[in-house]
């Protein structure tokens, strides 16, 4: 008998679409310069871009939003609410997963039509709400569902 494990993740083409369309949404909405990162379900970077004028550590913040989403299977907006409601739990959990989590809106899970998590998008550079808007727009443009929490 043959056992196969299928790993679902955004392809490079899908990830590049997400990045491109998230940035296009940001430009159309006159957001401040953004960094966008698309991670697969293992938290590996598939595609990323930082716009001209994005501040130095925006990529790391964007990645922290996406990593937090994957670590807890929650959008980073919901993760932020948890951090306020249960600070001791969040502090311990963040330590357990190696830190680097950014619990504010802008980290969005990428889900397929069946609700399976394919990866996550992190965006940083404008307000957290606008970061999330850009992330979800990119995911929708790729034909997938974004779950920001």
Rosetta blueprint (number, residue, H / E / L):
1 X L
2 X L
3 X L
4 X L
5 X L
6 X L
7 X L
8 X L
9 X L
10 X L
11 X L
12 X H
13 X H
14 X H
15 X H
16 X H
17 X H
18 X H
19 X H
20 X H
21 X H
22 X H
23 X H
24 X H
25 X H
26 X H
27 X H
28 X H
29 X L
30 X L
31 X L
32 X L
33 X L
34 X L
35 X E
36 X E
37 X E
38 X E
39 X E
40 X E
41 X L
42 X L
43 X L
44 X L
45 X E
46 X E
47 X E
48 X E
49 X E
50 X E
51 X L
52 X L
53 X L
54 X L
55 X L
56 X L
57 X L
58 X H
59 X H
60 X H
61 X H
62 X H
63 X H
64 X H
65 X H
66 X H
67 X H
68 X H
69 X H
70 X H
71 X H
72 X H
73 X L
74 X L
75 X L
76 X H
77 X H
78 X H
79 X H
80 X H
81 X H
82 X H
83 X H
84 X H
85 X H
86 X L
87 X H
88 X H
89 X H
90 X H
91 X H
92 X H
93 X H
94 X H
95 X H
96 X H
97 X L
98 X L
99 X L
100 X L
101 X L
102 X L
103 X L
104 X L
105 X L
106 X L
107 X E
108 X E
109 X E
110 X E
111 X E
112 X L
113 X L
114 X L
115 X L
116 X L
117 X E
118 X E
119 X E
120 X E
121 X E
122 X E
123 X E
124 X E
125 X L
126 X L
127 X L
128 X H
129 X H
130 X H
131 X H
132 X H
133 X H
134 X H
135 X H
136 X H
137 X H
138 X H
139 X H
140 X H
141 X H
142 X L
143 X L
144 X L
145 X E
146 X E
147 X E
148 X L
149 X L
